[in-house]
Amino acid sequence: MQQALTSLLKHVGTCIVTGSIAEAEAELGIGPWNGLVLDVGLPDGSGLRLLKDIRRAGRKMPVVVLT
C-alpha cells in the first residue's frame, strides 16, 4: 500500500515517506505541506496522537487516515 500511494503522490508533487512519528514530526517541522496520509499504527506510537498534535499546533492541512 505504501509503495502504491508513494508512486501516485509523486506524480502530483513532492512526497516524503516516513516510517515513524519521530520522522514525520521532523519532516512536518521543515516546511509547509499540502496534505498528509497518516497510518494509525506506527512503530513509535499512534498516528492519531500525531494528528492531535498537528491540530493543536494550528496546522490545517487535509489528512487521510489509514488503518
Secondary structure by P-SEA (a helix, b strand, c coil): caaaaaaaaaaacbbbbbccaaaaaaaaaaccccccccccccccccaaaaaaaaaaaccccbbbbcc
